[in-house]
Each structure stands twice: as C-alpha cells, then as structure tokens.
Amino acid sequence: METSVAIRGRGITKCFGDVVALDRIDLNVPHGQIHGLVGPNGAGKTTLLGLLLGLAVADEGRLEILGTPVGRALAAPDGVAGFVDGPGLYPTLTARQNLAALAALRRRDARAAGAGDVADVLDQVGLTEVADDKVRGFSLGMRQRLGLAAALLSKPRLLVLDEPSNGLDPAGKKHVRGVLGRLAADGTTVILSSHRMDDLEALCSEVTILATGRVVFSGPLSKLSAENSELDYRLRTSDPQAARTVALETSGISVIEGSDAVNRHDTEVLVVRAQVPALDELVARLVRADVAVRELAPVISPLEAAFLALTEHEQTAQEETAHEETAREDEADR
C-alpha cells in the first residue's frame, strides 16, 4: 500500500559485533524528494544506504520502503535501485555492453530493459558518444555516470546514490544534477549521500545528519541554517576602511583578523562573524554610509558550518560519556 512517504524508519538499529553502526535512528523521506545524507566517516551512512538497498537488514526497529515493510531477507525492495561504494562494472566490456548485461540479469523483472532503454539511459547521463568504449578506459566520473545509468534502467521509484558526483568535472556535475532534478520532478525519491556540501545545497530540500550512528539533525535546509548560531562572511566593498569602521560600530558584528579566508594581498576583503539579523543591519548601515557591497558570502556554507558544529558536539558528548563510564568502572574496582 502506497503511503505519503517513500521511506519510514523507526528505531533502526544495526550492530556489527560490538560496534553499533546505527543507534535507534528515525527517518522520514517524502515521495519525490531529494534527501541528503551527511556524516563524517564512520557515522553510519553506508550502513543505512545498505539497508535501503537490501544489502543488509536491521537488528531492531521498523523500516518501510515505498509503503512496504522490509523483511529479513537480503534483497533489494521492489522499485529501489542505486549503488554504495561506487558502481559495480565490468571493465573489459563497453558501456553499452555493461548495461545490456545488467538488463539480461533482470529479464524476469516485468520492467526489464531493452536496447531502447539502454540507449535512453546512456543519453540521460551524457555517455552516448562513448557508449561503445570499454569501461576500463573510463575516468572515475564517467564510471559514476555509468553507474547512475545502470540504476536508471529499472525506472526506480527510489534511487539511492553514494557520492554520485565523485570524480565529475563541472560540466559532468551540472549534467548529473539536472538528471536528478528531473527525476525528482517526475516523482522519483532520491537519497543522496555526499561529502560535497555544494551538491547537497544545490539539490536537496531536506538533509539528515548522522554522527556516531545517531541522527543529530533531520529536516529542511532552511531550518538547519536558522539553527546555526553564527557564520563567518567574506565582505568586499567599495571602501574597505569605511566598511571596517561601520562593522566595528554595528552590534552583533565581529571583524575576524588574520582569517584564512582572506588573501593577505587582498585588502578589499573583510571577514565578519555574525548572525543573520546583525548582518542585515550591517548591510543597511553600509548603504547609508554610501559604501557599495560587492560581495557578501559565507566563508563556508551554512550546511557545512552546521555539520561541523553538530557532529563535533556529538563526538564530544560520546567521548565524555565514555570517560565517565571508565571513571565509574575504575572507582568500582577500587
């Protein structure tokens, strides 16, 4: 039975021996959304992607994908496609032969692809001109695009992708973003795991941030930015000295001296630290002082800043808890 969400997870837990990879996480992803999955190495992202693709099963909790509860069998849920840790490809075959071989393996599937579908997905990802070249000569970015083509063969309703822009040049990245945007517009749900914050901010309406196997944030990017306390901004103006004076006189604004975000030879740029309301006031004051604002941009993106703050906080909390438990054990031993 179809529901309003493509993915619904409650209390999902997965352990590997003594290692808790996922610790009672909840996850809701609506249909037709591009949802970002972010976290430092070891946070549990790959494990979660594996659960969604049927490569592993949870030890505890409930997981529904496309309205169907996920059972205990290791199998990709119906309507789901994608890849983790890079696509699996045959290097001695051409791009077209790789996709044809994959289609042949799916012949018992009612949606099995034919030659026309192979040509179509190659065109979608921009690989038509190299369709008959062997994959062993492909760059990393081309392999990623071929992996995306392979996932699209089954016309999935849920697409799970791990670092799909890895190795892509700017043109390839733009192309892939366009493909994913069109898929979402047509109703396909996309789970996108990436370390590239620019990709996530360009594509995702919501993100889930994992740290040490736990969800530390899940929701709209706008809410994440609003919850972040302060950001550093590069400020370039027509009169740097006057801008510095105005900034120092504006409540809630700090001028960051010696910032790595400023080239020491670029005397036109200031770095200021502020919350958004104080930044708005600074811009208004600069305008009243006849100082033109030529650039005002975060030194690092709001998503990256929040990611660092949330994951570092979680890591610190885990370390403090471990230290307290060790201290209690030592005290008991005495």
N, C-alpha and C positions, 0 to 999 in steps of 0.2 A: 504494500500500500504506500503510495507516494505521500510525503509529508511536506511541510513548508521549509524544511531544512534538508540539505544534502547529507550532512554529517551531524550526528548527535552522539556525543560521548559523555558518559557519566562515571566518575570514579575509576578511570582506566589506570591500571597498574601493570607494569611489566618488569620482571626481575631476571637477571642473568646470574645465577648463583647468589652471592651476597651483594651484588651490585643492583641497586634499584634504578632502572633506566627511566621509568615513568612512575610518578608517585601520585596516584588518585587525581588524575587530571580530568577536567571537564572541557568539552569543546562543542560549539555550535557553529555551523557554517551554512548560510542560506544558499538556495539554488541560484546559479548564475553569478556568483560572487568570485572574484579573485582574492583569495585569502592568503596572506603572507605568514610564513612560519619562520621565526627568528630565534637564534640562541647561540651561545658560544659552543665550541667543540665539547662534546660530552654532555650536552644539555638534554638529549633525548630526541632530537629532531628525526634522526634516521630511524630510530625505533618506531616512532609514531608514523612516519611515512610507510614503513614496512607493514604496520598493522592495517593501514588504509588499503595497501595493495595486496593484502592477503599473504604476505611473506612470513608473517608471524601472527600469533594470537595472544590476546591479553590474558594475564593470570587472574585478574579481578576486574570487575566493572562491566558496563554495558556499552556496546558500540553498535549504532545503526548507520548504515550507508545506503543512501537513496531509498530510504523507507524500509529497508530490510535488516533485521538483526543479524549481526555477524556471528557465525557459529564457531566451532572449534576446529574446523577443517582448514588446512593451508591451501587456500585457493583465492584467486582474485575475484572479488564480488562482481556480479553482473553489472556491466555498464561502467566499469572502472579500468583505467589504463594509465601508464606512466612509467617512470624509472627512478631508481635510487642508486647513488654512487655511479652515475653515468650509464648510458645505454649499452646493452649487450649487442655487439655487432660481429659479423663475420668479415675479418679484414681482407680475405682473398676474394670476396665477392664484390660486385659493383653495388652502388646504392640501390639501383632498381632490383637487382637480384636479392639483396638483403630483404627488401620489403616483400618481394614475391615469395621468398621462403617463409617469412613470417605469416603471410596470408595463407600459405598452404598448410601451415600448422593449425590454422583456425578454421579449416574447411567445415568442421562440424558445427561451427557457430553460424547461426542464421544471418549474421551480419558480416560474414566473411567477405574480404575484399577481393576484387578482381583487378585486371590490368588497368582499367579506367580509374579505379580508386587509387592505385599505386601512383599513376601519373598525376592525379589530382593532389595528393598529399605532398608529393615532391615539388609541385608548383607552389603549394601553400607555403612551404618553408624555404623557397628560393633555391632549390637544388636541381632544377630541371636540366641546366646546362652541364652538370657533372653527373647526371643520373647513371651513365654507363662507365664511370671511372671507378676503379677499385678503392674500397674504403681504406685500405692500408696507407694510401697516399693522402687521406683527408687530414686537415688540421683538426685540433680539438673542437673549435667552434663548429666546423662542418659536421663532425660526428654528433655533437649535441643537437644540431638541427635535424640530422637524420633520425636520431632517437625520438625527437618530437614527432617527425613524420610517422615513425613506426607506431607511436602511441595513438596518433590520429586515425590510423587505419580502421580501428573498430568503432569509430564515431562515438567516443565515450561521453557519458553524461557527467562523469567526474574524472578530471585529469590531474594526476599527482606528479609533480616535477621537482627534481632535486638539482639545484644550480643549473637551470637550463641556459643561462646566458654565459656560463663558464667558457672562456676562450673566444667569445664572439667579439668581432671588431664593431665599431659604432654602427655601421650600416647593418650588420647582422643582428645586432641588439635591437635596433629600431624595427627590423623586419619581424623578429620574434615577438616583440611587444605588440605589434599590430595583429599578429596571428592570435595571440592570447586575448587581446581586447575584443576581437570579432567573435571568438568562441564564447566568451562570457556574455556578449550582447545577444547571442543566439540561445543562451540558456545553459551553457556548459559551466559547471563549477570547476574552478581551478585552485588547487593547493600548491603554492609556490614557496619552496624553501630556498633561501639565498642568503649569502653574506653581503650581497650588493644592496646597500640601503637605497641607492638611487632607483634600482629596478623595482623594489617594493613600493617606494613612494610614488613612482610613476604608474604602477599597475593596480595596487591593492587598495581596496576601500577599508578593509579591516586587517589586523595582524594579531597573531598570538606569539607572545614571547615566552620561551622556556628557559629555565635556569635550574641546573641540578635536578632535572626530571620533574619540575613543577611549573605550573603556569603562573607567571608573575604579572602578566597583563594579557587581556584579550578584549578587543573592541576596535572601534573606529580610530583611524589615524588622527583625526581631529581631536578626539578625547585624549589621546596619548600626548599630543603636542601641548594641549591645555594643562595637563597634569605636570608637565615638566616645569620646574621652578624658574630656571634662568638659562639663557643661551648666550654664547659669545657671537657677536656680529661684526663683520667687516663693514666699515663705513668709509666710503670715498666721497669727497665733496669738492666744491669749487674753491673752498678756503679752509684748508686743514687746521690752521691755527685757531681761527674763529670757531670752527666746529669743536675743537678740543675744549675751548673755553665754555661753550654752550653745554657740552656734555658734562663737564665737571660741575656746572651750576644746576644741572637737572636732577631732581630727586629720583633715586632708584637706578641711576646710571653709574657704572664704574668703568673707568678707562683702564684697559689692561696694557700695561707697559711691557715691552720686550716680548710680545706674543710671537709664537712660531708662525702664526697666520699672516704676518706682515713681513714682507721683504725689507731688510734694513735700508735698502736704497729707495724704497717706495714711500716717500714722505707724505703722500696724499692720503694714505690709509690709516685709519684708527681702528682699534678693536675695542668694542664696548660690550659690557655684560649687563643684561637687563631682562626683565620680564616684558611681555608684550605691551601692557599699558604704559610703562615707563618709556618704552621705545617709541610708541605713538606720540607721546608728549615731546620727546626729543626731536622727532621729525617736524612737529608743528613749530617748535621753537627755532629750529634751523631755518624754516621757511620764513618766519617773521624776521629773522636776522639777515635775510637775503643771501643765505648760503644754500647753493644748489646741491641736492643729494644725487650723486651719480651712481652710487652702488650701495645697497644695503642688503646683505645676505648672511645667513648663518655660516659660521666657520665650519661647523659640522651640522648635518641635518638634524631636525627635531627628533626624527626616529632614531638616529644613531645616538644622540645625546641621551634619550630616554632608555634606549637599550643598554648603554653603558651604566647608567645610574641604577637601573632595576636589577641587572644581572650582578653587578658588583655588590649591591646591597644584599641580594640573596646569598651570594657566595660568602660574604662576611658573616651573615646570620648562621649559615651552616657551620662555618669554622668555629664560631663562638659556642654553638650548641655542642659540637664535638669536644671542644676544650672543657666545657662544663661537665660533660659526661665522663671524660677522662679524669678530671679532678675528683669527682664523686667516687669513681672506682678506686683511685689511689687512697682516698680517705677511708674507704671501707676496708681496704687491705691492711691499713694500719690498726 
